[in-house]
Amino acid sequence: MSYYNHHVFFCVNQRAEGERQCCHNHGGSAMLDYAKQKVKALGLLDSGRVRVQKAGCFDRCEQGPLLVVYPEAVWYTFVDEEDIDEILTEHLQHDRIVERLRVADHA
């Protein structure tokens, strides 16, 4: 059994100007910070329930910004704080995948 019930990784990769798009430039870092604060406010840090952290490039840049939730290996895209709220509430608290934000497992 994993120490965490859910482990959430946000791509925060930042590429040089003129290269492929990157999650950082589409809000990845800001939404990571927001998610960490929100998880704490929701009390999901207690007893190792949820860990939110940054990750490097997932190499799925055209589908970003991206985050992935383990152990389910569910990939999500997002636009704003409301999308992050929905993922945290539905997936992490109620174990329901947010289909409208889900990214296909295979590109």
C-alpha positions as CSV (number, residue, x, y, z in Angstrom):
1,M,0.0,0.0,0.0
2,S,1.3,3.4,-0.9
3,Y,2.0,6.0,1.9
4,Y,-0.3,8.5,0.1
5,N,-3.8,7.8,-0.9
6,H,-3.3,10.2,-3.9
7,H,-0.1,11.6,-5.3
8,V,-0.7,14.6,-7.6
9,F,2.1,15.7,-10.0
10,F,1.9,19.0,-11.8
11,C,4.1,19.6,-14.9
12,V,5.9,22.9,-14.3
13,N,8.4,22.5,-17.1
14,Q,9.5,25.8,-18.7
15,R,11.0,25.9,-22.2
16,A,12.9,28.6,-23.9
17,E,10.9,31.1,-25.9
18,G,10.2,29.8,-29.4
19,E,10.3,26.1,-28.4
20,R,7.3,23.8,-27.9
21,Q,4.6,25.1,-25.6
22,C,5.1,24.3,-22.0
23,C,2.9,23.8,-19.0
24,H,4.6,26.5,-17.0
25,N,3.6,29.2,-19.5
26,H,0.0,27.9,-19.4
27,G,-0.4,28.2,-15.6
28,G,1.2,25.0,-14.4
29,S,3.3,26.6,-11.6
30,A,0.6,28.9,-10.4
31,M,-1.9,26.1,-10.3
32,L,0.6,23.9,-8.4
33,D,0.9,26.6,-5.7
34,Y,-2.9,27.0,-5.6
35,A,-3.5,23.2,-5.3
36,K,-1.0,22.9,-2.4
37,Q,-2.8,25.7,-0.5
38,K,-6.2,24.2,-1.3
39,V,-5.3,20.6,-0.3
40,K,-4.0,22.0,3.0
41,A,-7.2,24.1,3.5
42,L,-9.4,21.0,2.8
43,G,-7.5,19.0,5.4
44,L,-6.2,16.5,2.9
45,L,-2.6,16.6,4.2
46,D,-3.5,14.8,7.4
47,S,-2.3,11.2,7.8
48,G,-0.5,11.2,4.4
49,R,-3.7,11.3,2.4
50,V,-2.6,13.5,-0.4
51,R,0.8,14.8,-1.7
52,V,0.9,17.5,-4.4
53,Q,4.3,18.3,-6.0
54,K,6.0,19.5,-9.1
55,A,7.3,17.4,-11.9
56,G,9.4,18.0,-15.0
57,C,8.2,17.5,-18.5
58,F,5.6,14.8,-19.2
59,D,6.4,15.1,-22.9
60,R,2.7,15.7,-23.7
61,C,3.1,19.4,-24.1
62,E,0.4,19.8,-26.7
63,Q,-2.2,18.5,-24.3
64,G,-1.2,20.8,-21.4
65,P,-1.1,22.2,-18.9
66,L,-1.2,18.8,-17.2
67,L,-1.3,17.1,-13.9
68,V,-1.5,13.4,-13.2
69,V,-3.1,11.7,-10.1
70,Y,-1.6,8.4,-8.8
71,P,-2.2,5.6,-8.0
72,E,-5.0,5.7,-10.6
73,A,-2.7,7.3,-13.3
74,V,-5.5,9.7,-14.3
75,W,-4.2,12.6,-16.5
76,Y,-6.0,16.0,-16.4
77,T,-5.7,19.3,-18.1
78,F,-7.0,22.5,-16.5
79,V,-7.5,26.2,-17.2
80,D,-8.2,27.8,-13.9
81,E,-8.7,27.5,-10.1
82,E,-12.2,26.2,-10.6
83,D,-10.9,23.3,-12.6
84,I,-8.4,22.5,-9.9
85,D,-11.1,22.8,-7.2
86,E,-13.2,20.3,-9.2
87,I,-10.4,17.8,-9.5
88,L,-9.5,18.1,-5.8
89,T,-13.1,17.8,-4.6
90,E,-14.4,15.1,-7.0
91,H,-11.3,12.9,-7.5
92,L,-9.4,13.3,-4.3
93,Q,-12.3,13.6,-1.9
94,H,-15.0,11.6,-3.6
95,D,-13.0,9.2,-5.8
96,R,-14.9,10.3,-9.0
97,I,-12.9,11.0,-12.1
98,V,-13.6,14.4,-13.7
99,E,-14.3,13.2,-17.2
100,R,-14.6,16.7,-18.8
101,L,-10.9,17.5,-17.8
102,R,-9.5,14.0,-18.3
103,V,-6.8,13.6,-21.0
104,A,-6.6,10.3,-22.9
105,D,-4.1,7.8,-21.4
106,H,-2.4,7.5,-24.8
107,A,-1.7,10.4,-27.1
